Amino acid sequence: MSSPRLFAFATLISLAATFVEPAQAQSYSFNQTGYADGATLSGHFAGSDLDGNGWLYAYELTEFELNWSGNRAVQAFNLGFSERAGLEFELSSGTLSHMAAFSQNEEGVRFFSFDSKGWPSYMIPGVVADERLGLVSMSWEPLQVTAAVPEPQSLALLMAGMGFIGLWSQRRRAH
């Protein structure tokens, strides 16, 4: 196969892979310390910026999980995708402005809220509450958000593309 044909073939395969490979949701992990008794809040969320505005909102999420380790004020609990209530995350800066989640069941209402809008002029801390007992635990520490490592299939696709380019350039030099 000649070099121009090989290049065209590799380009065609790359374009086809782009359309076959569904848009991957961006995935993030979060945690917050500073609660009484050394309690921590952690979890993850994933989603795609469906409206293209550079922000990820709760309705754009495909995954959500929040884990509260518990302390003497509020017992440990976990909240899942159906309990997400709000999220505002700026993708370009990686800044979380708002997150909220709650559940209501036979044990009462369990709630988490974090809001950093207007920082540093004001900041509402991370708040974990158990409505049944009327207790709240708060942290003034920032909620840390980190991007998750890319998925293996994305890396494999990248490596395959780099391999095609390497073969094409090596073959081109040989001719």
TAMOZI-V914734 format. One record per pair of residues at least 24 apart in sequence whose ideal C-beta (glycine too) atoms are under 10 Angstrom apart, sorted by sequence separation. I is the first residue (numbers start at 1). J is the second residue. D is the distance in Angstrom with one decimal. If there is no record, write none. Layout:
i->I j->J d->D
i->I j->J d->D
//
This chain:
i->24 j->48 d->8.0
i->25 j->49 d->9.7
i->42 j->66 d->7.8
i->43 j->67 d->5.3
i->79 j->103 d->5.5
i->95 j->119 d->9.0
i->107 j->131 d->9.8
i->108 j->132 d->2.8
i->23 j->48 d->5.9
i->41 j->66 d->7.0
i->42 j->67 d->5.2
i->43 j->68 d->9.0
i->59 j->84 d->9.3
i->78 j->103 d->8.9
i->107 j->132 d->6.3
i->108 j->133 d->7.6
i->111 j->136 d->8.9
i->112 j->137 d->9.9
i->114 j->139 d->8.9
i->22 j->48 d->9.8
i->23 j->49 d->9.9
i->41 j->67 d->7.2
i->42 j->68 d->8.5
i->58 j->84 d->5.3
i->61 j->87 d->6.5
i->77 j->103 d->7.3
i->85 j->111 d->8.5
i->98 j->124 d->9.1
i->106 j->132 d->9.6
i->107 j->133 d->10.0
i->108 j->134 d->9.6
i->116 j->142 d->7.2
i->23 j->50 d->9.7
i->40 j->67 d->8.4
i->41 j->68 d->5.5
i->42 j->69 d->7.8
i->58 j->85 d->6.9
i->59 j->86 d->9.7
i->60 j->87 d->8.4
i->83 j->110 d->8.5
i->85 j->112 d->8.9
i->86 j->113 d->8.1
i->87 j->114 d->9.8
i->88 j->115 d->9.0
i->99 j->126 d->8.7
i->100 j->127 d->9.4
i->102 j->129 d->8.7
i->104 j->131 d->8.3
i->116 j->143 d->7.6
i->28 j->56 d->8.4
i->40 j->68 d->8.0
i->41 j->69 d->7.5
i->58 j->86 d->5.2
i->59 j->87 d->8.8
i->61 j->89 d->9.5
i->77 j->105 d->10.0
i->83 j->111 d->9.6
i->85 j->113 d->8.3
i->86 j->114 d->9.7
i->88 j->116 d->9.6
i->104 j->132 d->10.0
i->114 j->142 d->9.0
i->115 j->143 d->9.8
i->39 j->68 d->7.1
i->40 j->69 d->4.9
i->57 j->86 d->8.1
i->58 j->87 d->4.3
i->60 j->89 d->9.4
i->83 j->112 d->9.2
i->86 j->115 d->9.1
i->88 j->117 d->8.1
i->102 j->131 d->9.0
i->114 j->143 d->5.0
i->26 j->56 d->7.3
i->39 j->69 d->4.9
i->40 j->70 d->9.5
i->57 j->87 d->6.0
i->58 j->88 d->8.1
i->77 j->107 d->8.5
i->25 j->56 d->9.4
i->38 j->69 d->8.1
i->39 j->70 d->6.0
i->40 j->71 d->9.5
i->56 j->87 d->6.7
i->57 j->88 d->6.2
i->58 j->89 d->9.5
i->79 j->110 d->7.1
i->112 j->143 d->10.0
i->37 j->69 d->9.0
i->39 j->71 d->3.8
i->55 j->87 d->9.4
i->56 j->88 d->7.9
i->57 j->89 d->7.9
i->75 j->107 d->8.7
i->78 j->110 d->9.2
i->79 j->111 d->9.0
i->35 j->68 d->8.7
i->37 j->70 d->8.3
i->38 j->71 d->7.5
i->39 j->72 d->8.9
i->55 j->88 d->6.3
i->56 j->89 d->4.3
i->66 j->99 d->8.2
i->68 j->101 d->9.8
i->77 j->110 d->4.7
i->79 j->112 d->7.0
i->26 j->60 d->10.0
i->35 j->69 d->8.2
i->37 j->71 d->3.8
i->39 j->73 d->8.4
i->55 j->89 d->6.6
i->56 j->90 d->8.1
i->66 j->100 d->9.8
i->76 j->110 d->9.8
i->77 j->111 d->9.7
i->25 j->60 d->8.8
i->27 j->62 d->9.1
i->28 j->63 d->9.7
i->30 j->65 d->10.0
i->35 j->70 d->9.4
i->36 j->71 d->5.0
i->37 j->72 d->5.7
i->39 j->74 d->7.9
i->43 j->78 d->8.4
i->54 j->89 d->10.0
i->55 j->90 d->5.6
i->56 j->91 d->6.0
i->64 j->99 d->9.4
i->66 j->101 d->5.1
i->75 j->110 d->8.5
i->77 j->112 d->9.0
i->25 j->61 d->8.2
i->26 j->62 d->9.7
i->27 j->63 d->7.2
i->29 j->65 d->9.8
i->30 j->66 d->8.4
i->31 j->67 d->9.2
i->32 j->68 d->9.8
i->33 j->69 d->10.0
i->35 j->71 d->6.0
i->36 j->72 d->6.9
i->37 j->73 d->8.1
i->43 j->79 d->8.0
i->45 j->81 d->9.1
i->54 j->90 d->6.6
i->55 j->91 d->6.6
i->65 j->101 d->9.4
i->66 j->102 d->9.9
i->74 j->110 d->7.6
i->25 j->62 d->4.7
i->36 j->73 d->6.2
i->39 j->76 d->8.4
i->43 j->80 d->9.5
i->53 j->90 d->9.8
i->54 j->91 d->5.4
i->55 j->92 d->9.1
i->64 j->101 d->7.3
i->66 j->103 d->9.7
i->74 j->111 d->9.2
i->24 j->62 d->9.9
i->25 j->63 d->7.1
i->35 j->73 d->8.5
i->36 j->74 d->9.2
i->53 j->91 d->9.2
i->54 j->92 d->5.6
i->74 j->112 d->9.5
i->35 j->74 d->8.7
i->45 j->84 d->7.8
i->54 j->93 d->9.2
i->47 j->87 d->8.2
i->49 j->89 d->9.6
i->55 j->95 d->9.8
i->56 j->96 d->9.4
i->58 j->98 d->9.1
i->57 j->98 d->9.4
i->58 j->99 d->8.6
i->45 j->87 d->6.6
i->47 j->89 d->8.5
i->49 j->91 d->6.1
i->55 j->97 d->8.5
i->58 j->100 d->8.3
i->68 j->110 d->7.8
i->58 j->101 d->9.1
i->45 j->89 d->7.8
i->47 j->91 d->9.9
i->66 j->110 d->9.8
i->68 j->112 d->6.8
i->99 j->143 d->7.0
i->66 j->112 d->6.0
i->96 j->142 d->8.7
i->99 j->145 d->9.2
i->95 j->142 d->9.9
i->96 j->143 d->5.7
i->96 j->144 d->8.8
i->96 j->145 d->5.0
i->94 j->144 d->9.9
i->95 j->145 d->8.0
i->45 j->96 d->9.5
i->77 j->128 d->8.5
i->94 j->145 d->6.0
i->94 j->146 d->8.1
i->74 j->127 d->9.8
i->77 j->130 d->8.2
i->94 j->147 d->7.0
i->45 j->99 d->8.3
i->74 j->128 d->5.0
i->73 j->128 d->8.0
i->74 j->129 d->6.6
i->75 j->130 d->6.6
i->43 j->99 d->9.3
i->45 j->101 d->9.9
i->73 j->129 d->8.9
i->74 j->130 d->4.5
i->89 j->145 d->7.1
i->91 j->147 d->9.7
i->71 j->128 d->8.5
i->73 j->130 d->7.5
i->75 j->132 d->9.7
i->41 j->99 d->9.7
i->43 j->101 d->8.7
i->70 j->128 d->9.0
i->75 j->133 d->8.5
i->30 j->89 d->9.5
i->69 j->128 d->9.8
i->74 j->133 d->7.7
i->68 j->128 d->5.5
i->70 j->130 d->9.7
i->73 j->133 d->8.0
i->75 j->135 d->9.3
i->28 j->89 d->7.3
i->74 j->135 d->5.7
i->66 j->128 d->9.6
i->68 j->130 d->9.7
i->73 j->135 d->4.4
i->74 j->136 d->7.2
i->26 j->89 d->9.4
i->28 j->91 d->9.7
i->72 j->135 d->8.7
i->73 j->136 d->6.7
i->74 j->137 d->5.0
i->32 j->96 d->10.0
i->71 j->135 d->9.5
i->73 j->137 d->4.4
i->26 j->91 d->7.1
i->72 j->137 d->8.7
i->73 j->138 d->9.2
i->28 j->94 d->8.1
i->30 j->96 d->7.1
i->71 j->137 d->5.7
i->32 j->99 d->9.7
i->70 j->137 d->9.0
i->28 j->96 d->8.6
i->30 j->99 d->7.7
i->43 j->112 d->9.3
i->68 j->137 d->8.6
i->41 j->112 d->6.7
i->41 j->114 d->8.4
i->32 j->112 d->9.3
i->32 j->114 d->7.2
i->30 j->114 d->9.1
i->41 j->126 d->6.2
i->41 j->128 d->6.8
i->39 j->128 d->7.8
i->35 j->125 d->9.6
i->34 j->125 d->8.4
i->35 j->126 d->7.5
i->34 j->126 d->7.7
i->35 j->127 d->9.9
i->32 j->125 d->9.2
i->33 j->126 d->9.4
i->35 j->128 d->7.1
i->32 j->126 d->4.9
i->32 j->128 d->9.4
i->41 j->137 d->9.4
i->39 j->137 d->6.4
i->41 j->139 d->7.6
i->40 j->139 d->9.0
i->37 j->137 d->8.4
i->39 j->139 d->8.4
i->41 j->141 d->9.7
i->45 j->145 d->8.8
i->36 j->137 d->5.6
i->40 j->141 d->9.8
i->42 j->143 d->10.0
i->44 j->145 d->9.6
i->35 j->137 d->5.1
i->36 j->138 d->8.3
i->41 j->143 d->7.5
i->42 j->144 d->9.5
i->44 j->146 d->9.7
i->46 j->148 d->7.7
i->34 j->137 d->9.9
i->35 j->138 d->7.3
i->36 j->139 d->8.6
i->45 j->148 d->9.9
i->34 j->138 d->8.5
i->35 j->139 d->4.7
i->44 j->148 d->7.1
i->34 j->139 d->3.7
i->35 j->140 d->9.9
i->33 j->139 d->6.8
i->34 j->140 d->6.2
i->35 j->141 d->8.3
i->32 j->139 d->5.7
i->34 j->141 d->3.3
i->32 j->140 d->9.9
i->33 j->141 d->5.4
i->34 j->142 d->8.9
i->32 j->141 d->5.8
i->33 j->142 d->9.6
i->34 j->143 d->9.9
i->31 j->141 d->9.6
i->32 j->142 d->7.4
i->33 j->143 d->9.6
i->32 j->143 d->4.4
i->33 j->144 d->8.5
i->31 j->143 d->7.5
i->32 j->144 d->6.9
i->30 j->143 d->5.8
i->31 j->144 d->5.5
i->32 j->145 d->9.8
i->30 j->144 d->6.4
i->31 j->145 d->8.6
i->29 j->144 d->8.7
i->30 j->145 d->4.7
i->31 j->146 d->8.6
i->29 j->145 d->7.3
i->30 j->146 d->7.6
i->28 j->145 d->5.3
i->29 j->146 d->5.3
i->28 j->146 d->6.7
i->29 j->147 d->8.2
i->28 j->147 d->5.7
i->29 j->148 d->6.0
i->27 j->147 d->7.3
i->28 j->148 d->6.2
i->29 j->149 d->9.8
i->26 j->147 d->7.1
i->27 j->148 d->3.8
i->26 j->148 d->8.0
i->27 j->149 d->8.6
i->25 j->148 d->10.0
i->27 j->150 d->9.0
i->26 j->150 d->9.9
i->27 j->151 d->8.1
i->24 j->150 d->8.3
i->25 j->151 d->9.7
i->24 j->151 d->6.4
i->24 j->153 d->8.5
i->24 j->154 d->6.3
i->21 j->153 d->7.5
i->21 j->154 d->8.0
i->21 j->157 d->6.5
i->20 j->157 d->9.9
i->18 j->157 d->8.9
i->17 j->157 d->5.9
i->14 j->157 d->8.7
i->17 j->160 d->8.0
i->17 j->161 d->8.1
i->14 j->160 d->8.7
i->13 j->160 d->8.4
i->14 j->161 d->5.7
i->13 j->161 d->8.6
i->10 j->160 d->9.6
i->11 j->161 d->10.0
i->14 j->164 d->7.5
i->10 j->161 d->7.8
i->13 j->164 d->7.2
i->14 j->165 d->9.5
i->10 j->163 d->9.4
i->11 j->164 d->8.9
i->10 j->164 d->4.1
i->9 j->164 d->8.6
i->10 j->165 d->7.2
i->7 j->164 d->8.9
i->10 j->167 d->8.1
i->11 j->168 d->9.7
i->6 j->164 d->8.3
i->7 j->165 d->9.0
i->10 j->168 d->6.0
i->9 j->168 d->9.2
i->6 j->167 d->7.6
i->7 j->168 d->5.5
i->6 j->168 d->5.4
i->7 j->169 d->9.6
i->4 j->168 d->9.9
i->7 j->171 d->9.6
i->3 j->168 d->6.8
i->6 j->171 d->6.4
i->7 j->172 d->8.4
i->3 j->169 d->9.2
i->6 j->172 d->8.5
i->3 j->171 d->6.1
i->4 j->172 d->9.6
i->2 j->171 d->9.2
i->3 j->172 d->4.8
i->1 j->171 d->8.7
i->2 j->172 d->9.9
i->3 j->173 d->9.8
i->3 j->174 d->9.4
i->3 j->175 d->6.4
i->2 j->175 d->8.2
//
